[in-house]
């Protein structure tokens, strides 16, 4: 990744960073959807410079990375974040400094947590009763994740869900590829500095 934009959240007494993360990430997701390719991938990856897994915090900064300035210009973050201008600070496009401290993967975590939720889904998909589906998961241990998260509202269903985000340090210097419309990837890394 050669260039980036940094977005800093500016929480206030009545607006918390958790609330802001939800609003910021919702807008970011919509912006990334606008520039996705036919495979639903984008050329923009994200990082959280203040990510702290031990305290389950994303911090208050977000960096958007790309191989070219043109991609970040096309993203047009100022347009997407205009209604949040009092609560965010957005830098201009900058070059990634050399050397960097390393690279990391920021990826989505989707634990199969609730047996009840899985049973409802199975019943709906397979046309079986809820009781039959629930019996299928009898004795299954539920999975949980303590990864930091952002609440997102689904544009299709209107329901809120948690977007859990994990960070894994990359052993190689940089792995390039494509990112999801959340800016996350388990196979494409972003620089750390």
Protein Blocks (a to p, Z undefined) as FASTA:
>chain_A
ZZdcdddddddfklcfklmmmmmmmmmmmmmmmmpcfkopafbdcddfkbcfknopgbja
dcdddfbfklmmmnommlmmmmmmmmcccddddddddddfbdcddddddddfbfmlmmmm
mmmmnopafklmmmmmgoiacdddfbdcdddddfklopacdddddddddfbfbdcddddf
kopafkbccddZZ
